Amino acid sequence: MGARSHPAPAFAGPAPAPDEEAFPADAVEVGQVLGAWGVKGGLKVKPFSSDPQALFSSRRWHLQPADLVAGPRPQGAAPVPRLLRITQAREQGELIVATCRELSDRDAAQALSGARIYVSRNSFPTPDEDEFYWVDLIGLAVRNRTGELLGTVTHLIETGPHCVLCVRATQEQAAEVLIPFVAAYVDRVDLSGRTIHVDWDASF
């Protein structure tokens, strides 16, 4: 039993056609642009997990503009792209550095500072048996063996040896139920039924 924050690296298969620029309906937010890397349009990216492999699962990164942009756009500058077609990406410490077709100089890359990066969920490789992506667990109902509803998964915490489900009865409720996502406590994950069945007492 395990929860994978992101898929394994995969830059396989033919590149999509250049005109496929629509924001995917199954988009998953996977990182944020921190700024320029180098002088030829490279990007520094902060992945939204200690396992950054979702950024490697697709050659197409869809962008949503940042609330705070690194300075005003120069007059006459090219518009900020909403789609980046990645030519190379690799880990560098805790960050990802990447190059793409749309950016050719440092100023263009720096203009994307703060932008959020999304990839299509459909690009994720199939997880191993009894493994699940975090994005698929968030929002699922959690019920114990007596059928009692403990709440819904709001997010997960990565602790090192395993992940922890953060379960809340309502969004307004401050207290959370923290359930280790391991076979000792998780009986079954029913994705089609949008329910996680656990061996967990509500009073824990």
Residue, then its C-alpha position, 0 to 999 in steps of 0.5 A: m500500500g502506498a501513495r505516489s505523489h507523482p509518476a515515474p519519469a517518462f518522456a516517451g512517445p511522439a510529441p503532440a501537435p503544436d496546435e493542441e494548446a487547450f488547457p486540459a480538463d484533467a490538469v494537475e498543478v505540479g510546480q511553480v516557476l521560480g525564475a530564469w536559469g542561465v542565459k538561453g531561456g532556461l527555467k528554475v522550477k520548484p516541484f510541489s513534492s519531494d518526488p518531482q517526477a510529475l514534471f517529467s511525465s509530459r513534454r507539455w507544461h500548461l501555465q497559469p500566470a502568477d499573482l506577482v510577476a517579476g516586474p512589468r513586461p517591457q513595451g513590445a515584448a512577446p506575450v507570456p506563453r500559456l504552454l511550454r513544450i519542454t525539450q529538456a528537464r532535469e533535477q538540480g538539488e531540490l529544484i528542476v531546471a528545464t528548457c523549452r521551445e518557447l523561450s530563448d533568452r533570460d528576460a523571457a524566462q524571468a518574466l514567467s516567475g511565479a507562474r504555476i505549472y500544470v500537466s494533464r493527469n492522463s500523462f501519468p504512467t499507470p501506478d503499480e498495484d496498491e499504489f495511488y497518486w495523491v491527486d486521486l486520493i484527495g477529496l475521497a470519503v474515508r469510512n471505518r469498519t463500522g461504516e462511520l464517515l470520518g470525513t474527506v481527504t484534504h491533503l497528504i503529508e509525506t513523512g519519509p517511510h510513508c504518507v499520512l492522510c489528512v482527513r477533515a469532517t468539514q472544511e470549517q472544522a479545525a481538527e484533522v484526523l491523521i491516518p497513516f496510509v499503510a496496509a495496517y490501517v487502510d483496508r481498501v481504496d475504492l476509486s470508483g466509489r470515491t471512498i477509502h475504507v480504514d481500520w480506524d476508530a473515530s476517537f483516535 
